[in-house]
Amino acid sequence: MRSMRTATARTYRAYFWEEVTSEWGAPPEQRTAARPLVGAERGLRALRDGLGREPGTVAGMRYLHRVELTDAVRGSDVLPRAYLAEHAALTLFGLHQSGMTRPAHRPGIGLGTACRALRAHLAADAAAGSGRRLTIADEHRVAAAVTRRLTAAATALDLDELVHHLRGLVPLLRQADIGLDYTRLHRDLCDWLTPHHGRVLRAWGLQYTEPLTPDGQAQVSGRDAEAWYWAGFDPERAEAGAELAAVRSGLGREAGTVPALWTFYRTRMGTELRTKGALTRDLSAEHTALTLFGLHQQGRRKPMHAPGISPGTACRLLLARNNADRTALENRLGALLTSLDSGELAHQLRSLVPLLRQADIALDYTLLRRALRDWDDPKRPQAQSRLRSGWDRDFRREAGQP
């Protein structure tokens, strides 16, 4: 049995996949007597026998578990979440490792990162098979195939359904010689449908959509981001309606937790933050701006993003165009301007946007994203008052004034 030491000098028993990986590349004389590589092969066979079986019912797997069961739990009909998750991770690892010449457990490779590598591998195979460079349409078809599998896993309604989708994905990773961090996957399975569920989804999505440099490496966070989705939106494109529906599906949801929105994010973020599934102010602000734009653009033939049109300017145009009740509109704008935080600001904007859509009045969504990002940022204490004063001036500006 191999144990591992943490930074605090505490030890814990390594997971089976960690043991196999640690001994894989070691010379024969350095392999532990307790589990030489041939012993690991026996364990892998036991794991494959456990595919589709109930946790705790496969005798050969019992000694491979590292999550210990108490006597009380053994007599219960309900197994701990960590044990169920470990059973799933073990069987997936056994399926993944079968026939591979390198360890399938690769620390640091999250599921989103592995799927992104699979997408690149399939595109390269398709190009080699056709003998020509793939068109953008071909690349999209390849990407869509991987995206569908990852999305199916991300939208699983319970742990069993999630494992079912992962069992379809793992053989593709094995064929492409792409590994996976099974310790991280075990944690993700433990966190499925818990309060940490959003972090898992966000990590998968951010890893999968991390921009790449021409040589296939992750871009550093200092590079320029792509143009925001709303800035390049064309209502005449055939895909516009479906894209807007996908964007609207994120209304009221936490950033990064809706797979349909993953490909629309443009926020710059370092690899470490993406791997952790960090919920940053920038990502939250972009998510809110995206969903508001999807609501605003719905059914409109002209773009509803217009640089320079602040909420104050939009309310002034609404007053002039609809001959609306000035007092009521001032009250609505006042509620928006006195929002205490970015969450309340988003709520007030969501009630204003349908009125602007009906009147065919656009907004500057790049400005809104920045406002949502800065509104209650403790590092920018003057931002809220500056934005509030500017939007109020925009509303009260007389017609014809610059």
NUMI-970830 format. One record per residue (C-alpha): residue in one letter; z, y, x. Coordinates in steps of 0.25 Angstrom, whole numbers, padded with zeros to 4 digits. Example, Ala and Ser with C-alpha at 12.3 -4.5 7.8 and 13.67 -1.06 7.14 Angstrom:
// residues 2
("A" (0031 -0018 0049))
("S" (0029 -0004 0055))
// end
This chain:
// residues 402
("M" (0000 0000 0000))
("R" (-0004 0014 0005))
("S" (0004 0026 0002))
("M" (0000 0041 0004))
("R" (0009 0052 0009))
("T" (0008 0066 0002))
("A" (0011 0080 0008))
("T" (0025 0079 0003))
("A" (0027 0066 0011))
("R" (0028 0058 -0002))
("T" (0020 0045 -0002))
("Y" (0013 0039 -0014))
("R" (0005 0026 -0015))
("A" (-0010 0029 -0013))
("Y" (-0019 0025 -0025))
("F" (-0028 0013 -0023))
("W" (-0040 0021 -0021))
("E" (-0033 0029 -0010))
("E" (-0029 0016 -0003))
("V" (-0043 0011 -0004))
("T" (-0049 0024 0002))
("S" (-0039 0025 0013))
("E" (-0042 0011 0018))
("W" (-0057 0011 0016))
("G" (-0060 0018 0029))
("A" (-0049 0012 0037))
("P" (-0051 0002 0048))
("P" (-0046 -0012 0044))
("E" (-0034 -0011 0053))
("Q" (-0029 0001 0046))
("R" (-0030 -0004 0032))
("T" (-0017 -0007 0026))
("A" (-0013 -0022 0025))
("A" (-0009 -0019 0010))
("R" (-0023 -0015 0006))
("P" (-0035 -0018 0015))
("L" (-0048 -0015 0010))
("V" (-0050 -0029 0004))
("G" (-0038 -0027 -0004))
("A" (-0044 -0014 -0009))
("E" (-0056 -0022 -0014))
("R" (-0047 -0031 -0022))
("G" (-0041 -0018 -0028))
("L" (-0055 -0012 -0031))
("R" (-0059 -0025 -0038))
("A" (-0046 -0024 -0047))
("L" (-0050 -0010 -0050))
("R" (-0063 -0014 -0055))
("D" (-0057 -0025 -0064))
("G" (-0049 -0014 -0070))
("L" (-0061 -0006 -0075))
("G" (-0059 -0005 -0090))
("R" (-0046 -0012 -0090))
("E" (-0033 -0007 -0096))
("P" (-0024 -0001 -0085))
("G" (-0013 -0010 -0080))
("T" (-0020 -0023 -0085))
("V" (-0028 -0026 -0072))
("A" (-0019 -0034 -0063))
("G" (-0027 -0031 -0050))
("M" (-0025 -0016 -0052))
("R" (-0010 -0016 -0054))
("Y" (-0007 -0015 -0039))
("L" (-0018 -0004 -0037))
("H" (-0011 0006 -0046))
("R" (-0002 0016 -0039))
("V" (0003 0022 -0052))
("E" (0016 0014 -0054))
("L" (0020 0009 -0068))
("T" (0035 0009 -0072))
("D" (0041 -0003 -0079))
("A" (0042 0006 -0092))
("V" (0027 0009 -0091))
("R" (0023 -0005 -0089))
("G" (0030 -0009 -0102))
("S" (0023 0002 -0109))
("D" (0009 0002 -0116))
("V" (0006 0016 -0110))
("L" (0003 0017 -0095))
("P" (0005 0030 -0087))
("R" (-0007 0040 -0087))
("A" (-0007 0039 -0071))
("Y" (-0008 0024 -0072))
("L" (-0020 0024 -0082))
("A" (-0027 0034 -0073))
("E" (-0025 0026 -0061))
("H" (-0030 0014 -0067))
("A" (-0043 0022 -0071))
("A" (-0044 0028 -0057))
("L" (-0042 0014 -0050))
("T" (-0053 0007 -0059))
("L" (-0063 0019 -0057))
("F" (-0060 0018 -0042))
("G" (-0063 0003 -0042))
("L" (-0076 0006 -0049))
("H" (-0079 0017 -0039))
("Q" (-0076 0010 -0026))
("S" (-0084 -0003 -0030))
("G" (-0095 -0005 -0019))
("M" (-0092 0009 -0012))
("T" (-0092 0009 0003))
("R" (-0083 0021 0003))
("P" (-0070 0024 -0005))
("A" (-0073 0029 -0019))
("H" (-0060 0037 -0018))
("R" (-0063 0050 -0011))
("P" (-0052 0060 -0011))
("G" (-0056 0074 -0016))
("I" (-0068 0070 -0025))
("G" (-0065 0073 -0039))
("L" (-0073 0068 -0051))
("G" (-0081 0081 -0052))
("T" (-0084 0081 -0038))
("A" (-0089 0066 -0038))
("C" (-0098 0069 -0050))
("R" (-0104 0081 -0043))
("A" (-0107 0072 -0031))
("L" (-0113 0062 -0040))
("R" (-0122 0072 -0047))
("A" (-0127 0076 -0033))
("H" (-0129 0062 -0029))
("L" (-0137 0058 -0042))
("A" (-0146 0071 -0040))
("A" (-0149 0067 -0025))
("D" (-0152 0053 -0030))
("A" (-0161 0058 -0041))
("A" (-0168 0067 -0031))
("A" (-0170 0056 -0021))
("G" (-0175 0046 -0031))
("S" (-0186 0056 -0036))
("G" (-0190 0061 -0023))
("R" (-0189 0075 -0027))
("R" (-0179 0087 -0028))
("L" (-0172 0086 -0042))
("T" (-0175 0097 -0052))
("I" (-0164 0105 -0058))
("A" (-0166 0097 -0071))
("D" (-0165 0084 -0063))
("E" (-0152 0089 -0057))
("H" (-0146 0093 -0070))
("R" (-0149 0079 -0076))
("V" (-0142 0072 -0064))
("A" (-0130 0082 -0065))
("A" (-0130 0080 -0080))
("A" (-0128 0065 -0079))
("V" (-0116 0066 -0070))
("T" (-0111 0078 -0078))
("R" (-0111 0069 -0091))
("R" (-0103 0059 -0084))
("L" (-0092 0068 -0079))
("T" (-0092 0076 -0092))
("A" (-0090 0063 -0100))
("A" (-0078 0060 -0091))
("A" (-0072 0074 -0092))
("T" (-0073 0073 -0107))
("A" (-0066 0060 -0108))
("L" (-0056 0059 -0120))
("D" (-0046 0050 -0113))
("L" (-0044 0043 -0100))
("D" (-0051 0030 -0104))
("E" (-0064 0038 -0107))
("L" (-0063 0046 -0094))
("V" (-0062 0033 -0086))
("H" (-0074 0027 -0094))
("H" (-0082 0039 -0090))
("L" (-0077 0038 -0075))
("R" (-0081 0023 -0075))
("G" (-0096 0028 -0077))
("L" (-0095 0039 -0067))
("V" (-0089 0031 -0055))
("P" (-0100 0021 -0053))
("L" (-0110 0033 -0051))
("L" (-0100 0039 -0041))
("R" (-0099 0025 -0034))
("Q" (-0114 0024 -0033))
("A" (-0115 0038 -0027))
("D" (-0104 0035 -0017))
("I" (-0096 0046 -0023))
("G" (-0081 0045 -0022))
("L" (-0070 0050 -0031))
("D" (-0055 0055 -0029))
("Y" (-0048 0044 -0037))
("T" (-0034 0050 -0034))
("R" (-0039 0063 -0041))
("L" (-0046 0055 -0052))
("H" (-0033 0048 -0055))
("R" (-0026 0061 -0056))
("D" (-0038 0066 -0066))
("L" (-0036 0053 -0074))
("C" (-0021 0056 -0075))
("D" (-0024 0070 -0079))
("W" (-0034 0066 -0090))
("L" (-0030 0072 -0104))
("T" (-0018 0078 -0098))
("P" (-0015 0093 -0096))
("H" (-0022 0092 -0083))
("H" (-0035 0087 -0089))
("G" (-0041 0101 -0088))
("R" (-0039 0100 -0073))
("V" (-0046 0087 -0072))
("L" (-0058 0092 -0080))
("R" (-0059 0105 -0072))
("A" (-0059 0098 -0059))
("W" (-0070 0088 -0063))
("G" (-0079 0100 -0068))
("L" (-0076 0109 -0056))
("Q" (-0079 0098 -0046))
("Y" (-0092 0094 -0053))
("T" (-0097 0108 -0054))
("E" (-0093 0113 -0040))
("P" (-0106 0120 -0035))
("L" (-0112 0114 -0022))
("T" (-0119 0120 -0010))
("P" (-0133 0115 -0007))
("D" (-0127 0104 0002))
("G" (-0119 0099 -0009))
("Q" (-0106 0104 -0005))
("A" (-0096 0112 -0014))
("Q" (-0098 0127 -0014))
("V" (-0086 0135 -0008))
("S" (-0080 0144 -0018))
("G" (-0085 0157 -0012))
("R" (-0099 0154 -0015))
("D" (-0105 0162 -0027))
("A" (-0104 0156 -0040))
("E" (-0116 0153 -0049))
("A" (-0119 0164 -0060))
("W" (-0110 0162 -0071))
("Y" (-0116 0154 -0083))
("W" (-0116 0165 -0092))
("A" (-0124 0174 -0082))
("G" (-0136 0164 -0082))
("F" (-0135 0160 -0096))
("D" (-0149 0159 -0103))
("P" (-0148 0157 -0118))
("E" (-0163 0152 -0118))
("R" (-0160 0140 -0110))
("A" (-0161 0127 -0118))
("E" (-0147 0123 -0112))
("A" (-0140 0136 -0116))
("G" (-0135 0131 -0130))
("A" (-0129 0118 -0124))
("E" (-0123 0126 -0112))
("L" (-0116 0136 -0121))
("A" (-0110 0125 -0130))
("A" (-0104 0119 -0117))
("V" (-0099 0132 -0113))
("R" (-0092 0135 -0126))
("S" (-0086 0121 -0126))
("G" (-0076 0127 -0116))
("L" (-0070 0138 -0125))
("G" (-0055 0137 -0125))
("R" (-0055 0126 -0115))
("E" (-0050 0127 -0100))
("A" (-0060 0130 -0089))
("G" (-0066 0117 -0083))
("T" (-0061 0107 -0094))
("V" (-0074 0107 -0102))
("P" (-0085 0099 -0094))
("A" (-0096 0105 -0102))
("L" (-0093 0119 -0095))
("W" (-0092 0113 -0080))
("T" (-0106 0117 -0076))
("F" (-0105 0131 -0082))
("Y" (-0094 0135 -0072))
("R" (-0097 0144 -0061))
("T" (-0083 0148 -0055))
("R" (-0082 0147 -0040))
("M" (-0071 0137 -0036))
("G" (-0067 0130 -0023))
("T" (-0069 0115 -0022))
("E" (-0053 0113 -0022))
("L" (-0051 0121 -0035))
("R" (-0063 0113 -0041))
("T" (-0057 0100 -0037))
("K" (-0043 0103 -0043))
("G" (-0049 0108 -0056))
("A" (-0043 0122 -0054))
("L" (-0043 0131 -0066))
("T" (-0046 0145 -0060))
("R" (-0046 0158 -0066))
("D" (-0061 0159 -0063))
("L" (-0064 0146 -0069))
("S" (-0056 0149 -0082))
("A" (-0063 0163 -0083))
("E" (-0077 0157 -0081))
("H" (-0074 0146 -0092))
("T" (-0069 0156 -0102))
("A" (-0081 0165 -0099))
("L" (-0091 0154 -0100))
("T" (-0085 0149 -0114))
("L" (-0085 0163 -0119))
("F" (-0100 0165 -0115))
("G" (-0103 0152 -0122))
("L" (-0097 0157 -0135))
("H" (-0104 0171 -0133))
("Q" (-0118 0165 -0130))
("Q" (-0118 0155 -0142))
("G" (-0130 0158 -0150))
("R" (-0135 0170 -0143))
("R" (-0149 0171 -0137))
("K" (-0145 0182 -0127))
("P" (-0135 0180 -0115))
("M" (-0121 0184 -0119))
("H" (-0118 0187 -0105))
("A" (-0121 0202 -0101))
("P" (-0116 0208 -0088))
("G" (-0107 0221 -0091))
("I" (-0103 0218 -0105))
("S" (-0088 0218 -0105))
("P" (-0080 0214 -0118))
("G" (-0077 0229 -0120))
("T" (-0092 0232 -0119))
("A" (-0095 0220 -0129))
("C" (-0085 0225 -0139))
("R" (-0091 0239 -0138))
("L" (-0105 0233 -0141))
("L" (-0100 0225 -0152))
("L" (-0094 0237 -0159))
("A" (-0107 0244 -0158))
("R" (-0115 0233 -0162))
("N" (-0107 0227 -0174))
("N" (-0101 0240 -0178))
("A" (-0088 0232 -0178))
("D" (-0074 0237 -0181))
("R" (-0070 0245 -0169))
("T" (-0055 0243 -0171))
("A" (-0057 0228 -0172))
("L" (-0065 0227 -0160))
("E" (-0056 0235 -0152))
("N" (-0044 0226 -0156))
("R" (-0052 0214 -0151))
("L" (-0056 0220 -0138))
("G" (-0041 0225 -0137))
("A" (-0036 0211 -0138))
("L" (-0046 0206 -0128))
("L" (-0042 0217 -0118))
("T" (-0027 0215 -0119))
("S" (-0028 0200 -0117))
("L" (-0017 0195 -0108))
("D" (-0024 0184 -0100))
("S" (-0038 0178 -0098))
("G" (-0035 0168 -0109))
("E" (-0033 0179 -0120))
("L" (-0045 0186 -0114))
("A" (-0053 0174 -0116))
("H" (-0048 0172 -0130))
("Q" (-0051 0187 -0134))
("L" (-0065 0186 -0128))
("R" (-0068 0173 -0136))
("S" (-0065 0181 -0149))
("L" (-0074 0192 -0145))
("V" (-0086 0184 -0140))
("P" (-0091 0179 -0154))
("L" (-0091 0193 -0158))
("L" (-0100 0197 -0146))
("R" (-0109 0185 -0149))
("Q" (-0111 0189 -0163))
("A" (-0115 0203 -0159))
("D" (-0124 0198 -0147))
("I" (-0115 0205 -0137))
("A" (-0114 0199 -0123))
("L" (-0103 0200 -0113))
("D" (-0102 0199 -0098))
("Y" (-0096 0185 -0095))
("T" (-0095 0187 -0080))
("L" (-0086 0199 -0083))
("L" (-0078 0191 -0093))
("R" (-0076 0179 -0083))
("R" (-0071 0189 -0073))
("A" (-0062 0196 -0084))
("L" (-0056 0182 -0088))
("R" (-0054 0179 -0073))
("D" (-0047 0192 -0070))
("W" (-0040 0195 -0083))
("D" (-0026 0190 -0080))
("D" (-0028 0186 -0065))
("P" (-0015 0190 -0058))
("K" (-0023 0193 -0045))
("R" (-0031 0204 -0053))
("P" (-0020 0212 -0061))
("Q" (-0029 0223 -0063))
("A" (-0041 0215 -0069))
("Q" (-0036 0215 -0083))
("S" (-0034 0230 -0085))
("R" (-0047 0233 -0078))
("L" (-0055 0224 -0087))
("R" (-0047 0228 -0100))
("S" (-0050 0243 -0096))
("G" (-0065 0241 -0093))
("W" (-0067 0233 -0106))
("D" (-0060 0243 -0114))
("R" (-0069 0254 -0108))
("D" (-0081 0246 -0111))
("F" (-0077 0245 -0126))
("R" (-0074 0260 -0127))
("R" (-0086 0265 -0119))
("E" (-0095 0273 -0128))
("A" (-0110 0269 -0131))
("G" (-0119 0274 -0120))
("Q" (-0108 0275 -0110))
("P" (-0110 0267 -0097))
// end
